[in-house]
Amino acid sequence: MKVPKKNRFEDYLPTFNADDFRPGGRAHSVNHKNLRNGAFFHSGFGAPCSGTSFNGHDQWAQRGNAPLREMAARLAGVDDVRNIIAMADRKFIKFHEAGAEEFVHVDLNGKCLTQPRSGHEGLQGKFMVSKGSFLMSAGSHKMTTDDWAKYVNADKIPRGDKFSIDKKHDPCQLWAQQTLVMLEPGDLILWSPYLVHGVLKNKSGHAALGWYISFNVKPSADAPRKDQEAFSQRVGDMLRSWLTGDRPDCFPSGDKVHTYPARYKNFPKMLEAKMSVMHHDHPNWRFFTRVNGKNETVPDVTWVPSADYVPPPIEEWLYNFMLENVSPLHEFPGHDPEVLLENAQDSVLGKRPREED
């Protein structure tokens, strides 16, 4: 059966076929406004809001990449490689003309910036499947707490959990020190979470595809209890995502993972317009109605994982790390953790014969 032209590209997004993003590939002729699987909800910063954007085989392979982990440990100044881990982060896709004009920020809130560093900040990074770029303020990761106080004390309100830099109040000239790094397919770039960096509108003429990879450091035994609990919670979130195929609750930065931007909650007509072009029989989208604060019935949508999801194969050390560092094993709505773990053995051990075979 010939697929209608208007729907021909709707299924490539969950699988992220790299060939689609090479010169002449079909992804470059797609606009996020006509995709029917919801990817356009977060088109500004290129975040597909489905569990598939966190649980690709390629992503889990890199999270379990031992040489990459060792390199990250050296760059982050971590003596014991067993104390650093690549958390579950998302793939991104930015079509031509998608994205904000400019947004220079640091992926921490203002309060963190004026406090002594804990020593377990880790690294952030991204892989490129297509050509791309990275905008940064050179040397900003070396700013002191006194430097940051000049920004925070100016009654500055962070944008969510990200601290944005206002051009009109920039005493350290961060905007003036911007450097644009061009990235080729296959490139990986890593940076400090204290580095001021930015995003630009994609004016390249082609779609940009890749995925983020963030390395978090396990807090030491004498670290504040809240830091240890936060780390265990994120590891548990990562384990749940791998086991169930669902999205994690939060990004490694701590930002909440939402199906769509918060503004759609307050403007249901905008959300309804987005939903009108989606496949209402799609197995991973659940459409429903809710009652808002004005006692009005409004449409809503959320993403649910596939019933036949199978966890991708992962390295045994990564599996063991997640089990050892999530305490307790909990928050698996609708799933029995013991059954999940038992079924997951086939995925973990699928790369080598089981003892009974």
N, C-alpha and C positions, 0 to 999 in steps of 0.2 A: 504494500500500500504506500503510495506516495504521500509524504508528509507535507501539509500545507506550508508554504513559504513563511508565513508569519509565525509559525510555531517551530520552525526547524532548529532553532538554537536553544530551545528551552531546557534541554536535558544535559547540556555539556557542563553547566556550572557546578553541579555536585561532584563531578569526577575530575574537573580541571585538567582536561587533556592538554598537555603541553603543546602538541602540534597545532592546536587552535590559536596559539598565541605567537607562533612564528610568523615571519613575513608572509603575507598572503593568506594566513589562517582565518578561519571563519569568525573568530571572536572579535576581530577588529571591526567588523561591520555591524556588530550588535550594539544597541543602546540600552542602558539599564532601564529606561522607561517602559520598554515593551517586553521585558522578561516576565514570565508568568509564574515563577516559583518564589517570588518574594525577595529576591536579592536586592531590589531597588530600595527597600526600606531604609537601609543604611548606606545609600549610594555615596553620600558625602565623604565618608572615610573608608568606603570600599569593604564593608563587613557583611558578607552573607550571614544571615542569622539562623542557619540550620546547623544541626549537629554534625553534618557531613563536613563542614568547614573546619571542624576541630579534630576529626577522627579519621583522616585520610591515612592510607597505608604508608605513603611517603612521609607524612609528618611523624608518625610513630616510629618509623625507621630512623629518622634523624634524632628523635628524643632518646633513642637507645644507642646512638652512635658513640661508642666509647672514645675514639680519638677526638671527636668534637667536644665531648665532655671534658676530656683532659685539657684541651686547648682553652676552653672556657674557664676551667679552674685556674690555670696559669694567669690568664688575663685578669681574672677577678681577685687574684691574690689569695686563693683558697689552698691551703697546704694539703688537705686530704680530699682527693677527688670524690670520695664517697659522700661528701657533704654538699655536693652541688647537683642540681637536677634541672632538666629542661621541662618546664611546666606546659600544660595544654594551652595552646594559643591558637589563633584563627588564621585561616587563609584570607587573603584580601584580593579584591578585583576592583580596579578603577578604570572605567571606560573613558574614552576621550571626552573632555569637558566636564568630567565628574570631579567633585572635591571642592573644598573651600579655596578662596583666592590665596589666603595665607593665614597660617595659625602657628605661631612660634610658642612653644611650651616646653615644660618638663613634666615627665609622667609621675610626679609626686605632688602632694598637696602642700600648701604654703607652710603649714606647721612643721612638716618634716624638714623643710629646707633650712629652718633656723635652729635646728637641734643638732647636737653632735651625731656624727654618723655611727651607725651600729656596727659596721664592719661586715655585715652580711647582706649587702644591697644587691649583689649579683650583677647580671648583665641583661641587656635587651638586644634583640637583633632581628634580622629578616633575611630570608632567602628570596632570590628573584628567579622566577621561571621565564619571564619576559624581560625586556629592557625596562629600567626604572631609574630612580634617583633617590637621594637622601639629602635633605637640607639640614644643616647643623650650624650652631654658633660655636666656632672653633675655640677651644680652651675653656668653655663654660663649665665643664665638669670639675674644674679646679676652684670654682668660686667658694669662698668661705661663708660661714654663717653670718658674718658681718655684712658681706656683700648682699646676701639674700635678704637681710633685714631691711635694706634700703627699698626693697620691693614690697615685702610683706607689710611693713609698717605704714605703707601708703594707703591703708584701708582697701587693700587689693582683695578681691573676691575670686577664688580659684574657679575655673570652669570645670565643674564636677570634681573629680579627683586629680585633674591636671591643672597645673599652675601656668596660666598663659601670660605672656609678656606683652604689655601695652606699649606700642610705639611711642606714645606721648609721655610715658614715664619709664625711661630706660637708662638709669644712671650708669650702668656698666657697659652701655653701648652694645648690647647683645645683638640687636638687629643689624648693626653695622658690621658685625663680625661673621655674618652668614657665609657659609661655604656650601656649594652644591656639589655633591659627589655623584657621578654618573655610574650606574650599575649595569652590568651585562647579564644575560641569562646564565644562571649557575652561580652567580656571586652571592656571598654571604657577608653581611656587615654587622658588627657587634658594637654596642656602645654602652656607656655608663648610664644608669637611670638618672644621674644628676646632669647629664648633658642636655642643654637646651637645643631642641631640634624642631623641625616644622614639617608641614604638609603644604602642598601646592595644588592648584587645579591642574588636572592632567591635560596638557595642551600638546601632547606628543603626536597626536594623530593615530595612536593605537592604544589598545587596552593594556593595562599593566596588571600582572598577576604574580603572586608570590605568597609566602606565609611568614608570620612572625614566629620567632622562637625566643623565649625568655628563660634565662637561667636564674633560678632562685637558690640561695644558700641556706642550708639548714642552720638555725640558730644554735649557738653553743649551749652546753648544759647550764651555764650560769646566766644565760640571757633572760630578760624579763619573761614571765610566764605567758603574758599576752602574745609575745612574739612567737613563742614555741607553739601555742595553741593555734595561732593564725597560720603557721606553716603546716601543721597537721591538717587543718581544715582545708587548705588548698590542695594538699596531696590527696585527701579524701575526695575532693571535688574532681580531681584528675582521674582517680581510680574509678569513680562512679561514671564519669564520661566515657572512659574506655570500655567499661563493662556493659553499659547500656546503650551506647551510641547517642546519648543525649548531649546537649550542650552543658558545659560547666556553668555553675552559678555565677562565677566571676572570671574576668580576665586575670592574668598574673599580676597586673597592676592593682587589682582590687576593685576595679570598676565592675559594676553589675552588667551581666549579659542580658540584653533586652531583645525581644522579638522585633520591636520597632522603636524609633525615637520617642521620647516622652511627650513631645508636642502633639503626637497623634492622639494621645489620651484625652487631651483638652479640646481637640478639634476633630470630632468623629467623622465629619464630612470628608476631611483629608484622608483619613484612614479608609473610609468607605470607597473613595475614589481609587486608592491603591489596590484595595481588595477586588475591585470590579474587574480587573484584568487577570486575576489569578485563577488557576485551575481549582475549582471548588471540589473536585473529586480526587485531588492529589492526596495520596495516602499519608503524607507527612504534615499536612496542614489541617488543623482543626478549627473550623469556623463556628462561632457561637455568638450569643448576645449577652450583654451584661447591663446592669442598671448603674448609671453614673451618679455623681453627687447631686445632680438636679432631678433625680428620680426619673430620668429618661432611659428608655431602652435603646442601646446603641450596639452596633456590630463590633465584633472583636475577632482576633485570630491568634493562634499560637502554633508553634512547631512541635511535633512529637516524633520520637525516633521510630524507625521501621521495626515492625514486629519480628522480622526475620534477620535483624542485625546480628552479625557475628564479629566479635572483637578482632581487630587486625593482629597478626603475629607480632610479638614484641620480644625483646631480649629478656632472658630470665632475670638478669640483675635488676632491670627496671621494674619488673613485676614484683620481685622481692623487696625492692626499695619502697614501693608504694604500700605493700602490706605491712612493712615494718614501721613506717612513719605515719600511718593514719591511725589515730587512736581517739575514740573507738571506731570500729567500722559501723557506720550508721548512715541514715538519710538516703535510703534507696527506695523511694516511694513505689509501691506496686511490685517490688522485687524482693525475693528472699536472698539475702547476701550470701548464704552458704551455697545455694543453688547457682547463683551467679558465678561464684568463685570456682565451683566444681566444673561448670560448663566452660569457663575461661581457660582451664588447663589445656584443652585441646588447641586453643589459639597460641598459648605460650609454648607448649611442647610440640606444636605442629612442625617446628623446624628441626626436630630431632626425634628419633624413635622413642616411644614410651617404653618403660621397663617391661611391661607385660607383653609387648609385641615381639 
